[in-house]
Amino acid sequence: MALVSLSNAKEHLREPLDSHENDAAIQQKADQATALVLERCNGTAYWRLVTPTWTLENVPASVQAGVMIVLAHLWMNRGDSKDDTSRVWQEVDRLLAGHKDPVIA
């Protein structure tokens, strides 16, 4: 399920739209970013019923923004970085707050 188009992903990553050299890699990262964001949303049965209804046309803008943040992080950090990812996930969680149930400890 794609929640960002390839052209939007390329624009976000500042990749040339007329070049197709990295299309497969960008699509793979966009798919991974989407899956990671949906995992954050799908904490309850209610949201596991809602998120499959999202498409490119109706995905909430805040969810799409979260996907873009994760996409950029995955694109820039290929697993060889020791950077702390907590800030990335704090920003994503802030964007997703209205699309997932709160965690109660």
C-alpha positions, 0 to 999 in steps of 0.5 A: 500500500503506497501512501506517498507517490514515487514522484512525491518521494523523489521531490522530497528527497531532492532527486531529479524527477526525470532520472530513473536511476534510483527509482527502485531504491526510492520506492523500496524506501518509501514502502519501508517508511510506509510500513514503519509508520503504519506499525506506529498507527496499528496499535489497536484493533480500531486502527488496524481497521482504519489504516487499510482504507487509506490510499494516496487520495485519502491518507491524512496529511499528517500521516503522509508527512510522517512517512516522508520524515521516515523516508528521508531518514532511511534514505540518508542513513543506510544502517551505517550511522550511529545517529540517535533516531529518537528525534525522528520518531518523536517528530513522527509520533507527534504527527501521528498523535491523532491517528493512533491510540495513546500508550498508557503505561 
